[in-house]
Structures are given as C-alpha cells and as structure tokens.
Amino acid sequence: MDGLKVNLINNTMLIQTAFKNIIRGGKRTWLNVVVLSFVLVIMVAYNGLLDGWLEESRRDTIDWESGWSQLWHPKYDKYDIFTLQDAHGIIPEDIKRLINKGVATPILVIQASIYPHGRMQNIVLKGINTEQNILKIPSEKIKTTDDNIPAMIGTRMAKSTDLKKGDRIMLRWRDKNGVFDSRQLLITHIFETKVGSVDSNQIWINLDDLYQMTGMSDEATYIVFSKDAKVKSDISGWKYKSNYFLLSDVRAMENAERVESTIIFIILLALALLAVYDTQTLSIFRRQKEIGTYVALGMTPKKVTSLFTFEGTIYSVLAVLFAAIWGTPLLYLFAKTGLPMPEAYTNIGLTLGEAIYPIYKIASLIKTILLLIVLSAIISYIPAQKIAKQNIVYALKGKIN
Amino acid sequence: MINSNFFIVKCIKTLKIISLYKSKPFNAMTTNKVITISQLTKDFPVGESYFRALENINLEIGEGEFTGFVGPSGSGKTTLLNIIGSLDKPTSGTAFILGNDVSKLSAKESAALRNLHIGFIFQSYNLLPIYTVYENVEFALLLQKKSKEERHKAVMESLEWVGLTDKKDSRPTQLSGGESQRVAIARAMVKHPTIVLADEPSANLDAENSHHILQTMARLNKELNTTFIFATHDEKVMQYLQKIITLKDGRIESEFNK
C-alpha cells in the first residue's frame, strides 16, 4: 500500500516536472508541437480522403452498377467476356414477381461491334428496363419513341469513340441463332458517372429493343436487386451474388490503397518523428548535465528516463490539442470543398468524381492519434535511456557524446 | 520455497529503502564516523586495458568535519568524491557511507541515500536552467514528497543562509557566478544533509566570491554540524579546511589535521 502510494506521488511529480520543462522549453517545445500537429493534420486529412474516396466508390458502385445484390445466369462470369455468348436465359417466374414489384431489374448483355468514324470497335451492349429506378443509370433517356433505336453512353465511351448526343452509329450483333444483324443507333444521351465499369466500352439501350433485335424475349444475363428485395440465395439455378461479392473490386482497390497509404503514412510519420527525434536527441544530449543533476539530487536513472519519456509524450498530446485548434476548421472546410480531381484520373477506370470529399472516421482518428503519441514516447525514451544508462558522472560534466 | 526466499529478499530491500527515507541511516553507526573507506580501488577501462584512478584508499571521516581532498588534476579526488556520493562504485574494497556499503546499494537505494543524506555542490553549479532560484532549491524536497508548506519554509530558510532571498524568482542565467554557487549551496543544504560534497566549488569564482561561499559553508558546518568534503586544488579553499587529505596518482599521500 505504502509502496504504491510512493509510486503514485512520484509519477504525479514526474508529470508535473515534465509539464514545467515543456512549458518553459520555449522554441524547442513549439518546434516539436508544430511539426507534430502539422503531421497529424496531414495524416488525418489523408486518411479522411482515402476513407471518403473508398466510401464514395462503394456507394457509387452500389448505386450505378451492383445494386444491393444480384442473380447471375449460371453461365455468366463478369470477368470473362467469352461467357457472354451463352450467358442469358429466360427469367425465372419467382424473379419476374420481384421485377413486377419494382425491387429487381433485369439486364441483358451481348457482345456487339460499332463503327465510329469507320473504325470497328468491339463493345458490350446492355439492355436495361427504361422504367427501372434501382440503378442510377438514366434509363428513361432511352425510351423508344420512333423508329430509331435510342442508345446512351457514358462520357468515357463518348470520348474514346468521339461520339456526341445526336450521332448515329452502325451497330452489328449476333441474334439468338448466331446470325449477324446490323442497325443504326441514335445516341440520345451521354451520362456522367464515377463508375467506369458501367461506362467504358459499353452502350446501353432499351431492354425491349434488345429483345426485339436478338429475339431473346424475357431473357436476362443478370438481375439487379434493390435493398428491399431480400434475396439471399440462388433462385432456379441462377447464382446469388451478395453485396460483399459484388464490391470485391472496391475492396481489392481499398486493400491496394491501404498498402499504399500505409507506406505514405510511414514516410510522413518517419519524417515528423525524425524531426522530433533530432530535436529530442539534441536537447537530451544538451541537457545531459541536467540529467546528471537530477540523479545527483536523488532521482533514479529510471525515473529520469521516465521524465524525458513523459516530456516526449506530452509534446504529442500538446500537438493533438494544437492540431485540434487549427486543424479542425481546416479539415471541416476540406470536407465541404473536397479535393478536386484532374479529369485524367477519371479516364483510368477508377471510381472517381470531380472531387473527393474526405470522411473522418472516429476509429481512424483515434488510431492515428494513439500511433503518434506512442511513437513520440518511444523516440523520447531512446536517447534519454541511453544517457541515463551511462556513467552519470560523465553526464554531470556534460561529457557524453 | 524459491518464492518465499524471493519475498524475504524483496522485503529486506524495501525495508532498507524505507529506512533510508527515515532520518536515521539504516545501519546504525556505533561511532560518529560518517564515512569509512578501506582498501578501495577504482579502475576505469581504457580500450582493452584500464586506468587505475584510485589505489588502496583507507580513510575515515567523522560527523561535522570540514575536510578536503587536495591534489593535482588526475590525482583521483573527484573519483573519490563520486564514490562517496554514491554516483560511482569502487572496483574493489569498501566504502561505507552512513553505514551503507555503496557497492552493494541498488540504484533506488543509492538515489535514496543521495536524496536524503548527501548534498552536492559542483564546479559548474549544475543549476536547472529553466527553473527559478526558488524552484532549484525546492527540487530536492519535491523528490522527498514534502508538503508545500514544509518546502516553502525550508527553501526560504536555505536562501536566507546564503543571502539570496531577494533573488528567489530569478533564473540561473540572471545570476553571477558567485550567486549561482550560493544557490547550489542552498540547494545542497535545504534538505539538511549529513554530508555535503563540493567538487572544486571555487574553480569558476573570483577570490572575493570564493571567500564568500567558503565562509558560508564554514558557518553552516558549524551551525548545523554538517560534514563538508571538498575536492580542490585551490589554495583559498585549503585555508578553510580543518583536515587535508592529499592525493597523488590515486593514492593518499598524506593526511593532515589543522
């Protein structure tokens, strides 16, 4: 009991002494606090950007491409274009009921060719119900009103094919019997999306038009479900694909980005901590007489090490407070304005908008702060422990190199 | 069995530290000798060899003595002072300080011995630069966990002894050399130690200031019966010493009582 009391009082005294040393440390304290707070804000902003981008990617992928879940024709493989030839079939009755309820929408996918400006280009032709509102694809823009077959493309496709709204383009495809057929499409709309995988190399037309063109009435390649569909398993041989599966691309991207961000994180942290380590090491070596004096006055070398480690830890705590003061409004503003993305980025298949809006997650914030505090404590401990371990007589005379 | 032995050893160690924190030293002395050194040798490693700084030192210092180790640079006086101050340990032989064998003290026990019973005065004062005069003197008492009132009383009394009450809020950088050394004396004396070790206390001071601080120390020695031990080669300091122990090449060459 007594021993515990002694320790508690000693530690309180150590913290008080460390505080006093820091507050009166002048430029040294400010240098450490400013550098650490700067790094902390950058780390939080960077993390927020990454989280914001990934969250947006996830949301956009659900909104534009995957829905909440899907049912795939047994022969369909999203990643194998050669499966498209046979990956279609009559929509099972159970699913038709869901389509009629408005909680599911069928998509029929076939391969086709177009000839923009005389060049042949293989594309993926997708038929979508013009009444659907499960995906954000603006399918109402391809409602058939006359003899034309209205079609829409995304901005990426428009750019790569040099097609504009109102252009007509020759389309060639195989019908259900494998016979080639061709017709002109009228580009009625060019949509803009952050999800490149519903845009690049794809043309969307009215599902009814596609049925008529291919003779594949009532068929689909896959069915997209809304949140209310509550489909959880295979239906009539069609394969159930969960949200988790459908977002695996986003997750893979997230994992790759996390690795990249961890490397950037380490570099950032290393730079900041190197600055703090330098300042601390210099200051601790400059303060070796002080360390010797503490020991001569009756502190154990262990307590002196603790004192300097406390100092390092308090630097980071002050940096957190300082960062909160100047960083919070800045990060808030950043979350409002977002980080504008160059157009070139949207053409490389990444789900990116005009700007990325950071999202600051509490867990991520706490993790970053704790990491900074722990590492600051460690880099303060190392030089202090080195001096305290040496012959204190040399420290008293300032002779440790 | 092993556990119970370990527990007993732990208990003995704890008792020893607690006893160091009490006014009486752990090993009650039968005489008034505060320091007993016998056959002490101290070697410092130099590359693969070693340098013998002290050899076969035997001496006793009694309570209230005003003693000095004198000799040229490299004679071993500071090394001997550091061993007495439990800042260093002998290579062989024994050094009993207030009945405690310094070579057997743990880091905690050494710290307790220094904190309660030994005051240090250094050549370059070693004041804590960011603290005021008051805080510098107070620091040793903070380590002793004394109350604020006790600390205030003791610090003011100590500053009065050295005539620096008016400078209590100054920083060390605002003080002259003589004033800094007087603060160091106040810091050493504030805890009423049994022994004060002064390593070349006048080396950085002019003659007037040297005499001033020596007079202060001599007065405190008489008033408080504190044992003062100096390491010096300064003639001015020698004038004040009651006992001079001359060291040469790590050995005691002579011992002279005035």
Chai-1 contact restraints between the chains, C-beta under 6 A:
chainA,res_idxA,chainB,res_idxB,connection_type,confidence,min_distance_angstrom,max_distance_angstrom,comment,restraint_id
A,I9,B,K145,contact,1.0,0.0,6.0,A-B,restraint_1
A,M13,B,L142,contact,1.0,0.0,6.0,A-B,restraint_2
A,R24,B,I130,contact,1.0,0.0,6.0,A-B,restraint_3
A,K289,B,N126,contact,1.0,0.0,6.0,A-B,restraint_4
A,E290,B,L128,contact,1.0,0.0,6.0,A-B,restraint_5
A,T293,B,N126,contact,1.0,0.0,6.0,A-B,restraint_6
A,A296,B,F120,contact,1.0,0.0,6.0,A-B,restraint_7
A,L297,B,F139,contact,1.0,0.0,6.0,A-B,restraint_8
A,L297,B,A140,contact,1.0,0.0,6.0,A-B,restraint_9
A,G298,B,A111,contact,1.0,0.0,6.0,A-B,restraint_10
A,G298,B,R114,contact,1.0,0.0,6.0,A-B,restraint_11
A,G298,B,N115,contact,1.0,0.0,6.0,A-B,restraint_12
A,G298,B,L143,contact,1.0,0.0,6.0,A-B,restraint_13
A,T300,B,A107,contact,1.0,0.0,6.0,A-B,restraint_14
A,T300,B,K108,contact,1.0,0.0,6.0,A-B,restraint_15
A,T300,B,A111,contact,1.0,0.0,6.0,A-B,restraint_16
A,I392,B,L87,contact,1.0,0.0,6.0,A-B,restraint_17
A,V393,B,N82,contact,1.0,0.0,6.0,A-B,restraint_18
A,V393,B,L87,contact,1.0,0.0,6.0,A-B,restraint_19
A,V393,B,D88,contact,1.0,0.0,6.0,A-B,restraint_20
